[in-house]
Amino acid sequence: MSSSNDTASASTSASFVTPVGGFPTQADLIGSIVFASAYGLALAAFLWRLINARTRVILPVLCTFLVAVEQIVVFGLRANAGAHPSSSFGSDDFLLFYAQASFSISFALLGIDLTSLLRALLVNTTLADERRGSFDQAERRKQYRRLSRLYRLLFTGVAVVGALAGVLHGAGVAPMAIIVIRYLNAVSGALLLGALVVHLQRLRGRVMYLPGSSADLLTVLAGLLLVIPLYRITILYNRTPLLPPNNVPDISNQNSLSSTLAKMCFYIFQVTPEFIVAATLSVLDIRKAFNTGIHGDWRWSDKDGIPRLRLEGQHIQGVGVDPKRYSKRMSLEDDDERTVYMGLLIPAHVQMQQWFAGQP
C-alpha cells in the first residue's frame, strides 16, 4: 500500500510546469538588465509627464504605471538570479511564481488602459461642438460607457485568472490544473485583444468625429499586446523534469525553455511588445493624443455633469456642453487645469460667439 502511494507521489512530482521565460540563467543577465533599465527610463518619463501640469494624466494610464514598476522589480530579480546561478530560482521559489503572475497579468492591465483611452475618444464624439457642427448624443454616450465598462471587466477577469495561475504554480497543485488555468488566461486574453483590434477597425470608419490617428494608434498597441497571449499559447504546455533526490528542475531539458533560442523567443514575443506599449503610454502626450484630461472620462453617467470637449487636451469654455443641462459640478473638475486661449484662438472664439448671438 505504501509502495503504491510512493509511486503515485513520485509520478506527481516527476515534472514541474515550465515557467514562461524558462528558469533564470546567465543567458538572462544582459536581457534582464536592459529591460529593467528601459522600464526605469519609461517610468521616469511617466513621472516627468505627471509633474508637468499641461501633460499630467493619471487614471487613464494608471495600470501602465503599475506595470512599469512591477517589471523593474521582476527583471531586477531575474538579473540577480542570472548573475548568481547558484542562487537561481528553483521549483519551490516564491519569486519565480511572482514573476509568472506578473507576466500573466501585465498585458491585461495594459489592455485596461487602452480601453480607458478608447472610452475618452468615443465619449468625445458624442459631445456638442459648434465648431464641427455636432450635437449632444447622451444615449450613445451611455452605450459607449457601458461598452468600456464591459471591456474593463473582461480584462480584469483575465488579470485575475493570470494571478491565480501564478499562485497555483507555487501551491503544489496538480500540473494539469495549472496548465489549464494558464491556458484560460492566455486564450481569453487573445480573444479579448483580438476582439478589441477588430472593434477598433470597425469604429474607425463608422463613428463620426473619431480621430483616425488616435484610433489607429490604439489598434497598433492592441495588436502588439495580442502577440503576447498568442506566444504564450504555444509554450504553456511544457513541463520540466525534476531530478532526484531533491527534485531540482532539469534546466538542460529542452522543455524547460531555458535554451538560448527559447529565451530569445521569450524576450522577443513576451517582453518586447509589452515594453513598447508601456513605453508608448508613458512617453506620449496622452492629453493631446486622445483629447482627454487628467482623469479621462471618469463619470458613471451624466448625472455628474456632461464632460467638456477639449482642444488638444485643453479645456475650451462652453464648448461641448449643452447649456440646458449644464451642471455647476463640472466647474469643480480638474481644479489644477485652467481654460487656455492661445494665439488666434482668442479672436476666433470671440467672433464665433458674436456670430451665433447675431451681433455684427
Secondary structure as GFF3:
##gff-version 3
##sequence-region A 1 360
A	DSSP	alpha_helix	2	12	.	.	.	ID=ss1
A	DSSP	beta_strand	15	17	.	.	.	ID=ss2
A	DSSP	alpha_helix	28	51	.	.	.	ID=ss3
A	DSSP	three_ten_helix	59	61	.	.	.	ID=ss4
A	DSSP	alpha_helix	62	83	.	.	.	ID=ss5
A	DSSP	three_ten_helix	85	87	.	.	.	ID=ss6
A	DSSP	alpha_helix	94	125	.	.	.	ID=ss7
A	DSSP	alpha_helix	138	169	.	.	.	ID=ss8
A	DSSP	alpha_helix	175	204	.	.	.	ID=ss9
A	DSSP	alpha_helix	212	233	.	.	.	ID=ss10
A	DSSP	beta_strand	239	243	.	.	.	ID=ss11
A	DSSP	beta_strand	248	249	.	.	.	ID=ss12
A	DSSP	three_ten_helix	254	256	.	.	.	ID=ss13
A	DSSP	alpha_helix	260	266	.	.	.	ID=ss14
A	DSSP	pi_helix	267	271	.	.	.	ID=ss15
A	DSSP	alpha_helix	272	283	.	.	.	ID=ss16
A	DSSP	alpha_helix	286	289	.	.	.	ID=ss17
A	DSSP	three_ten_helix	302	304	.	.	.	ID=ss18
A	DSSP	beta_strand	310	311	.	.	.	ID=ss19
A	DSSP	beta_strand	314	315	.	.	.	ID=ss20
A	DSSP	three_ten_helix	323	325	.	.	.	ID=ss21
A	DSSP	three_ten_helix	328	332	.	.	.	ID=ss22
A	DSSP	alpha_helix	345	356	.	.	.	ID=ss23
###
